[in-house]
């Protein structure tokens, strides 16, 4: 059987063809790569792809790409029973704060269909619960994900090359040198891209890659080998096809179109219950600035509790947040904060009392304010005190759970203070510049820069059970102005 | 699932098969040429659909699909063909018919049984992998492996 035409995506392949099968060279046609072209022209629609995938403003999307076979990223991900190496998918979900990062697994269709989609999703279920997106691979979602992503962790599969060609910084979770053709761009990327380190925090490795790789001409050269006819693949292919068909090409040009927006369900089996979180907060006291006294700041970083295991060098002194109804005793019993769901009906027994009994370790119960007030809430303490928390601005993360964690940080700070009322700037994400591994290389993940105000009333020597004194905790931004209403 | 889930054309019984080859008098659009898209597995099929967009909007060209049945990764093909409403021609019919052009994004199967000029393309980012020499495995490097021109051996 003699093919009429052998389509290549880069001139470099013709040289390899010449070495391997010189008689085929006259039939070879370098047309470029239609997928690379499509990704390139889809790049301007990054925000649309991110929205369709459910990525929040400011979040970094990490693309986990796996080819098929036992030496692939997925094939090399150890079972949960291996405490010494929890696997990189687990690490990505465990070590990257949930508010700042999302992860999407792009699985090769050969792996997907060999095992079955149900099986793949079942194996990944603990990570899906923690927020991992797992689109069905036959869709265009991998291309949309590359456009939407900020970084990738891959292997020797094609998506590594497409992602690198798109300019994404990346790490290699595995790489099968044995099956990669010598002299191919993939082989070169295998030499150039850093392997995931088992000992360094993943966030630090991604930050390092994001700092170093964009300026690395060697990576750019290797990745550019995805096509030597950028933008031309479809028109060259059409020319080739119509020449064989003996037809004149249509008058209208054929041009790559932007990748369709992913609409399929990327998060199957949605749960009504928020996952238990380990929350690390960092309290910084107010510092006087040129514009008068500043505000204390709290940075909140949240991580899936269920994936932490024995590791956790990325976590110091976290508190545990669960939602009311958490079924796992290992989290319910140790929760520091319990958040009542907005849909909880008001029963005869006040919910806070009920929950302090149910959760022996709990010190804060957050009760959402009535619908329409965004993340405002009442925060009940075990000692009977009560705070009213109000956000002065709104973002997707200004929710009662974050207000409760900010209060937790305020209450557990080192110094005591008798202020009746306080305003705290609350941030999800990088800590103040200079104190964080990646604060310098990326803008604040949430540019809304909401602030939190925490008004405190004086101490409560005369308070009696049943007559709890009330403190006022307010969460405010500078704009709109604080109106003082509780 | 897994190894036992090979491609089985009979799973498409419920789906109306395309009439192979040139248009018959029962057709509505009388295309002048017929192109055969060759599916090996879902991976190659997704790329195939990307490539076949070159025929969008041209009623002179009809596209039909077949599956070689050669790939170990046969799972999901029937669902893919059904979901995308691909006009399907059985491999047996393909062997008895003539097409004006065939496009194949993988190298497996008895492609020599197709009566048509064949355009072979990669289904990934160029040619980066060499497959280990196992039964049914070939090479995805351009020209590596077979001396019968371009490694047109089974590679799934």
Interface residues (C-beta under 8 A of the other chain):
Chain A: X1 X2 X3 X4 X5 X6 X7 X8 X9 X10 X13 X14 X16 X17 X18 X19 X20 X21 X22 X23 X24 X27 X28 X33 X34 X35 X36 X38 X68 X108 X109 X110 X112 X113 X114 X115 X116 X119 X137 X138 X156 X157 X158 X159 X161 X162 X165 X178 X179 X180 X181 X184 X185 X186 X187 X225 X226 X234 X237 X238 X240 X241 X244 X245 X246 X247 X250 X252 X254 X257
Chain B: X1 X2 X3 X5 X32 X33 X35 X41 X42 X43 X45 X46 X47 X50 X51 X53 X54 X55 X56 X57 X58 X60 X61 X72 X73 X74 X75 X76 X77 X80 X100 X101 X103 X111 X112 X117 X118 X119 X120 X121 X122 X124 X125 X126 X127 X128 X129 X130 X131 X132 X140 X141 X142 X143 X144 X145 X147 X148 X149 X150 X151 X152 X156
